[in-house]
Amino acid sequence: MKNNNYLVVMAGGIGSRFWPASTARKPKQFLDMLGTGRTLFQHTIDRFKQICPLENILVVTSENYTSIVKEQCPELVDGNILGEPCMRNTAPCIAYASYKIKKLNPNANIVVSPADHLIEEFDIFEETVRKGLNFIEANDAILTLGIYPRKPETGYGYIQTTDKEAEIASVRAFKEKPELEIAKEYLADGSYFWNSGIFFWSVSTIISAFEEHNPALAATFERGFDMLYTDAEENFIREAFPKCENISIDYSVLEKAKNLYVQKATFAWSDLGTWGALWEKAEKTNEGNTSGAAYTGFYESSNNLVHTSTVKNVIVQGLQDYIIVEANGTLLICSKQEEQRIKQFLRDAEHGS
């Protein structure tokens, strides 16, 4: 029997907050950020292999990264590696993949996942994903995963549900990243969940949603539908994709949809958006230090992260709460409290060079 479960992996970001390890040439999703011998992208594919056959996995990435995708996951079908000629946010990315899947299987059920998240407790994750796929197969619904908040996190967006007790309930509201006091209120309330950026829908449901809420985007891919999976596809995408509105799936569809639901998830999750987030998840010494270097001597130092791209010894003395990264000819020494400035440091370094 044909497997109707499909996975779309969004792997086109440049991960600038993980500079200097993550660069435009090879961003963080294609790096072994966890020291496991597997990249974040490879871990994402691994998590879904029991749910979606490899021939049902599509990866949307920059055309500059398609060769990296092939190298890191050579078993993927070539026609399912979708190269974007330019960055246009998640709505065009998802539309492109959805119309490709529609051509393959109009009965498809789709899960969409970023390529660079850290997800633990695989058995709970797989059970959650299967429940989500079963729900959207039986309902004309757009479903997003809401992660049970374990602390008042200010770095994530939130989803408010209409029923804090039900495992799957309709969405009341999306909330932007809050200030700490608001995050504490969300945690105490019990009806707010972290927005994971993982979505479920049938291919017919998401395409109908594009037609209703972003008809210009839908019309673009309807016009090129017959060219998908043919020799004409590349030229169509090169011509049409840059003209697509630069907009997220949240603003394009989700916040307008009436059939929007959230499924509560309890597995350990992080979007690994910053060095600080990586420090939180890493194994640490009693003093809170963590390092991926060959040898690191910490003296009168606590709560630091050290990351080196090559095998070397590192000595750290007298530092508390610092990020120390050596990669790609750059040494970054930055207070964790100031890591939001890393994008600025990157821009300044590029201008200075």
BELDA-V692896 format. One record per pair of residues at least 6 apart in sequence whose ideal C-beta (glycine too) atoms are under 8 Angstrom apart, sorted by sequence separation. I is the first residue (numbers start at 1). GAP is how many residues later the second one is. D is the distance in Angstrom with one decimal. If there is no record, write none. Layout:
i={I	I}
gap={GAP	GAP}
d={D	D}
This chain:
i={16	22	32	33	34	70	102	119	135	136	163	186	227	254	271	272	284	298	308	316	325	326	15	21	32	33	36	61	69	101	136	162	163	210	211	245	270	283	289	291	324	325	334	14	31	38	61	70	84	135	161	162	178	201	210	228	282	306	316	324	334	14	18	22	30	31	34	48	84	101	149	161	162	224	227	272	289	323	324	14	18	21	29	30	59	161	162	270	296	306	314	323	332	29	30	70	132	160	161	175	207	210	270	279	287	322	323	334	15	21	28	29	45	69	84	98	159	160	224	289	304	322	323	14	15	18	97	132	146	160	224	285	289	293	322	323	332	13	15	59	82	159	160	287	288	289	290	291	292	293	294	312	321	322	13	18	29	66	82	97	144	146	159	160	287	288	289	290	291	292	293	301	304	321	13	158	159	224	287	288	289	290	291	292	297	299	301	304	310	321	323	59	66	128	157	158	175	223	289	294	296	297	299	300	301	303	304	305	307	308	309	11	65	82	94	111	157	293	294	295	296	297	298	299	300	301	302	303	304	305	306	307	308	309	11	57	157	172	221	293	294	295	296	297	298	299	301	302	304	305	306	307	308	309	330	61	63	80	157	158	220	293	296	304	305	307	54	59	61	62	63	111	156	174	293	54	55	58	59	60	61	62	63	111	155	54	57	58	59	61	154	220	282	291	58	60	109	154	220	279	55	62	143	154	164	154	164	279	109	144	164	217	278	289	41	45	109	152	158	163	217	154	162	216	276	11	42	153	161	275	41	42	45	152	160	161	214	305	9	41	152	160	161	275	39	60	135	159	160	214	303	60	152	158	159	9	30	152	158	159	217	9	60	131	151	158	159	60	131	149	157	158	27	30	149	156	157	214	25	58	156	213	214	24	213	7	153	26	30	58	210	58	149	210	213	7	149	209	212	213	279	7	148	149	5	6	147	148	5	146	147	206	276	5	9	11	12	146	147	209	275	3	7	9	11	12	146	147	3	6	7	8	9	10	11	12	146	199	275	5	6	7	8	9	144	145	6	8	56	144	3	12	145	11	61	144	145	205	144	145	199	59	143	144	142	143	279	11	142	143	52	142	275	51	141	276	275	140	48	142	200	276	136	141	142	275	48	135	136	137	140	274	136	274	133	142	275	132	274	44	136	193	196	44	44	193	12	44	47	44	196	41	197	12	40	41	43	47	51	194	196	40	43	50	174	40	40	47	51	47	51	117	10	117	174	12	48	117	174	51	10	114	10	34	113	114	113	8	29	112	29	111	112	28	111	112	8	111	171	8	110	170	171	109	110	170	171	109	110	169	170	8	109	110	168	169	108	109	168	6	107	108	168	107	110	167	168	106	167	6	105	106	6	4	13	15	102	161	6	8	10	13	101	102	2	4	5	6	7	8	10	11	13	159	161	4	5	6	7	8	9	10	11	4	6	7	8	9	10	11	94	98	102	5	7	9	98	99	98	144	142	94	98	142	95	142	156	144	146	148	142	143	144	145	146	148	141	142	143	144	145	146	147	148	155	95	140	141	142	143	144	146	155	139	141	143	145	147	95	99	103	139	147	155	91	95	98	99	102	92	95	96	99	103	104	91	95	99	103	135	5	100	135	99	100	132	131	4	128	128	128	128	125	96	124	124	125	124	96	121	120	121	119	120	92	95	119	120	79	118	119	118	85	92	117	118	84	85	88	91	92	117	118	83	88	91	92	117	118	82	86	92	94	116	117	85	86	88	91	116	84	85	88	89	91	114	88	89	90	91	87	88	89	90	89	90	91	91	91	118	6	40	33	28	33	34	17	18	17	18	35	17	18	21	21	21	20	23	20	21	20	21	20	20	20	19	20	20	19	17	19	19	17	16	17	19	20	16	19	16}
gap={6	6	6	6	6	6	6	6	6	6	6	6	6	6	6	6	6	6	6	6	6	6	7	7	7	7	7	7	7	7	7	7	7	7	7	7	7	7	7	7	7	7	7	8	8	8	8	8	8	8	8	8	8	8	8	8	8	8	8	8	8	9	9	9	9	9	9	9	9	9	9	9	9	9	9	9	9	9	9	10	10	10	10	10	10	10	10	10	10	10	10	10	10	11	11	11	11	11	11	11	11	11	11	11	11	11	11	11	12	12	12	12	12	12	12	12	12	12	12	12	12	12	12	13	13	13	13	13	13	13	13	13	13	13	13	13	13	14	14	14	14	14	14	14	14	14	14	14	14	14	14	14	14	14	15	15	15	15	15	15	15	15	15	15	15	15	15	15	15	15	15	15	15	15	16	16	16	16	16	16	16	16	16	16	16	16	16	16	16	16	16	17	17	17	17	17	17	17	17	17	17	17	17	17	17	17	17	17	17	17	17	18	18	18	18	18	18	18	18	18	18	18	18	18	18	18	18	18	18	18	18	18	18	18	19	19	19	19	19	19	19	19	19	19	19	19	19	19	19	19	19	19	19	19	19	20	20	20	20	20	20	20	20	20	20	20	21	21	21	21	21	21	21	21	21	22	22	22	22	22	22	22	22	22	22	23	23	23	23	23	23	23	23	23	24	24	24	24	24	24	25	25	25	25	25	26	26	26	27	27	27	27	27	27	28	28	28	28	28	28	28	29	29	29	29	30	30	30	30	30	31	31	31	31	31	31	31	31	32	32	32	32	32	32	33	33	33	33	33	33	33	34	34	34	34	35	35	35	35	35	35	36	36	36	36	36	36	37	37	37	37	37	38	38	38	38	38	38	39	39	39	39	39	40	40	41	41	42	42	42	42	43	43	43	43	44	44	44	44	44	44	45	45	45	46	46	46	46	47	47	47	47	47	48	48	48	48	48	48	48	48	49	49	49	49	49	49	49	50	50	50	50	50	50	50	50	50	50	50	51	51	51	51	51	51	51	52	52	52	52	53	53	53	54	54	54	54	54	55	55	55	56	56	56	57	57	57	58	58	58	59	59	59	60	60	60	61	62	63	63	63	63	64	64	64	64	65	65	65	65	65	65	66	66	67	67	67	68	68	69	69	69	69	70	71	71	72	72	72	73	73	74	74	75	75	75	75	75	75	75	75	76	76	76	76	77	78	78	78	79	79	79	80	80	80	81	81	81	81	82	83	83	84	84	84	84	85	86	86	86	87	87	87	88	88	88	89	89	89	90	90	90	90	91	91	91	91	92	92	92	92	93	93	93	93	93	94	94	94	95	95	95	95	96	96	96	96	97	97	98	98	98	99	101	101	101	101	101	102	102	102	102	102	102	103	103	103	103	103	103	103	103	103	103	103	104	104	104	104	104	104	104	104	105	105	105	105	105	105	105	105	105	105	106	106	106	108	108	109	110	111	112	112	112	115	115	115	116	116	116	117	117	117	117	117	117	118	118	118	118	118	118	118	118	118	119	119	119	119	119	119	119	119	120	120	120	120	120	122	122	122	122	122	122	123	123	123	123	123	125	125	125	125	125	125	126	126	126	126	126	128	128	128	129	129	131	132	133	135	137	138	139	140	141	141	142	142	143	145	146	147	147	148	148	149	149	149	149	150	150	150	151	152	152	152	152	153	153	153	153	153	153	153	154	154	154	154	154	154	155	155	155	155	155	155	156	156	156	156	156	157	157	157	157	157	157	158	158	158	158	159	159	159	159	160	160	160	161	162	163	197	232	239	244	245	247	256	256	257	257	257	258	260	286	288	304	305	305	306	306	307	307	308	309	310	311	311	312	313	322	323	324	325	326	326	326	326	327	327	330}
d={6.9	3.8	6.4	7.7	7.5	7.1	7.3	5.4	6.6	7.8	3.8	3.8	5.1	6.1	7.2	5.9	4.7	6.9	6.6	7.8	7.5	7.7	3.7	7.0	5.4	5.8	7.5	8.0	6.9	4.9	5.4	5.2	7.7	5.7	4.5	7.6	5.5	6.5	7.4	7.9	7.9	4.5	7.4	7.1	5.8	7.1	5.7	7.6	7.8	5.9	4.6	4.9	6.5	7.6	4.1	8.0	4.1	5.3	6.6	7.1	6.6	7.7	7.8	6.4	5.3	7.0	7.7	6.8	6.7	6.3	7.7	7.3	7.3	7.5	4.5	7.3	4.8	6.7	5.4	5.1	4.3	6.2	6.8	7.6	5.3	6.4	4.9	7.3	5.3	6.6	7.2	7.5	7.4	4.9	5.6	6.6	5.5	7.1	6.2	7.3	6.9	8.0	5.6	6.0	6.5	6.4	4.8	7.3	4.0	7.6	6.5	4.6	6.7	5.3	7.5	6.9	5.9	4.4	4.3	6.3	6.0	6.8	7.6	4.7	3.4	7.8	8.0	6.9	4.6	4.5	7.6	7.0	6.5	5.4	5.9	5.8	7.0	6.1	6.6	7.6	5.8	7.7	7.7	6.9	5.1	6.9	7.6	7.4	6.9	7.7	7.9	7.5	6.3	6.6	7.9	7.3	7.9	5.3	6.2	7.8	6.5	6.8	6.0	6.5	4.3	3.8	4.9	5.4	3.8	5.1	4.6	4.9	5.6	4.7	6.9	7.5	7.4	6.0	7.3	7.6	7.8	7.2	7.6	6.5	7.7	7.4	6.4	7.2	7.7	6.7	6.0	6.5	4.5	7.1	6.6	4.1	7.0	7.5	7.5	4.6	7.4	7.4	7.1	6.0	6.4	5.9	6.9	7.6	7.4	7.6	6.3	5.3	7.8	6.8	6.1	6.1	6.3	7.8	6.0	4.5	4.6	4.6	5.2	4.3	5.1	4.8	5.1	4.8	4.8	5.2	4.8	4.7	4.7	3.9	7.9	6.3	5.8	7.4	7.9	6.1	5.9	7.3	7.5	7.1	8.0	7.3	6.6	7.6	7.5	6.9	7.7	7.4	7.3	6.8	6.7	7.2	3.3	7.5	5.8	6.9	5.3	6.7	6.6	6.5	7.8	7.2	5.3	6.8	7.2	6.8	6.2	6.8	6.5	6.9	4.5	6.4	5.5	4.5	5.3	4.5	6.5	5.5	5.6	6.4	6.3	7.4	6.4	7.7	6.8	6.9	6.0	7.2	7.0	6.7	6.3	6.6	5.2	6.0	6.1	7.7	7.5	7.1	7.2	6.6	7.9	5.5	4.7	4.2	5.8	7.4	4.2	6.0	6.7	7.6	7.3	5.4	5.1	6.2	5.6	7.9	6.5	5.2	7.8	6.8	7.9	5.7	5.5	6.1	5.3	5.9	5.9	6.6	8.0	3.7	5.5	7.8	7.3	7.7	7.4	7.4	4.4	5.2	6.7	7.6	5.9	4.7	5.9	7.0	8.0	7.5	7.5	7.8	7.1	4.6	5.2	5.8	7.0	4.8	6.6	7.7	7.1	7.1	6.3	7.6	7.2	6.4	5.1	5.3	7.9	7.0	7.5	6.2	7.6	5.0	5.5	4.5	4.2	4.8	7.9	4.9	6.3	6.4	6.6	8.0	5.0	4.9	6.5	6.7	6.4	6.3	7.7	6.8	6.8	6.6	4.6	7.4	6.3	4.8	7.9	6.9	7.5	4.3	6.3	5.4	5.9	6.1	5.9	7.8	4.8	2.9	4.0	7.6	7.3	8.0	6.9	5.5	6.2	6.5	8.0	5.8	4.5	7.2	6.6	7.1	6.7	4.7	6.8	5.1	5.4	4.6	4.7	5.1	4.6	5.7	4.2	4.9	6.8	7.2	6.9	6.3	7.4	7.0	7.9	7.1	7.0	4.4	6.9	6.5	7.9	7.2	6.1	7.2	4.3	6.9	7.9	6.9	7.6	7.5	5.2	7.9	8.0	7.6	6.8	7.6	7.0	4.1	7.1	6.7	7.8	6.7	7.5	5.1	7.9	7.6	7.2	5.0	7.4	7.5	7.5	6.4	7.7	5.6	4.6	6.8	7.1	5.8	7.4	7.1	5.4	6.8	5.5	5.6	5.6	8.0	6.2	6.4	7.7	4.3	8.0	6.1	6.9	6.4	7.0	7.7	5.0	6.0	5.8	7.7	6.2	7.2	6.3	4.6	7.0	6.5	6.3	7.3	7.9	6.5	6.4	7.4	7.6	4.6	7.9	6.2	6.6	7.4	7.5	6.4	5.7	7.6	6.6	7.5	6.3	7.7	7.2	6.5	7.5	8.0	5.8	7.4	5.7	5.3	7.6	7.1	7.8	7.5	5.2	6.7	4.2	6.7	4.1	6.9	4.4	5.7	7.2	7.7	4.4	5.3	4.5	7.6	7.0	6.7	6.4	7.3	5.8	5.5	5.2	7.7	7.0	6.6	7.7	7.6	5.3	5.9	5.6	6.4	6.9	7.6	7.2	5.3	7.8	4.4	4.8	7.7	6.9	6.5	7.6	6.5	5.7	7.9	7.4	6.9	7.3	6.4	8.0	6.8	4.9	5.1	4.8	6.0	6.8	8.0	5.2	7.9	7.0	5.3	7.8	6.8	7.5	7.4	7.1	7.9	7.0	5.0	7.4	5.4	5.6	4.8	5.5	4.6	5.8	5.2	3.7	5.3	7.5	7.8	7.3	7.7	6.2	7.7	8.0	5.8	6.2	7.4	6.7	5.1	5.1	7.1	5.8	7.0	7.3	7.1	7.5	6.6	5.7	5.2	7.0	7.4	4.3	6.1	5.8	8.0	7.5	7.5	6.8	6.7	5.1	5.0	4.9	5.5	5.6	5.5	5.3	5.0	6.4	7.9	5.9	7.6	7.0	7.3	7.4	6.7	7.2	7.9	5.2	5.7	5.0	7.9	5.3	4.2	6.7	8.0	4.8	7.2	6.5	7.2	7.9	7.7	7.7	6.4	7.7	6.7	7.8	5.1	7.7	6.3	5.5	5.9	6.0	7.5	5.8	5.4	7.0	6.3	7.1	5.3	6.9	7.5	7.0	5.0	7.9	6.5	7.8	7.3	7.9	6.4	4.7	4.3	7.4	4.2	6.5	5.5	6.2	3.9	6.5	7.8	7.2	7.6	5.6	8.0	5.5	7.1	6.4	4.1	6.6	4.5	7.6	5.0	6.4	7.8	7.4	6.8	7.8	7.6	7.5	7.2	7.9	5.3	5.0	8.0	6.5	7.7	5.3	7.4	6.3	5.4	5.1	4.9	4.8	6.0	6.1	6.3	7.5	5.2	6.1	7.2	5.1	5.5	5.0	4.8	7.6	7.9	5.0	4.4	8.0	7.7	7.7	3.8	6.9	5.9	7.7	7.0	6.7	7.6	6.3	8.0	6.0	7.5	5.1	6.6	5.3	7.5	8.0	6.2	6.4	5.9	6.0	5.8	7.8	4.1	4.7	7.3	5.2	7.9	3.8	7.8	7.9	5.6	7.3	7.4	5.7	7.6	5.6	7.2	6.6	7.2	7.7	5.2	4.6	5.7}
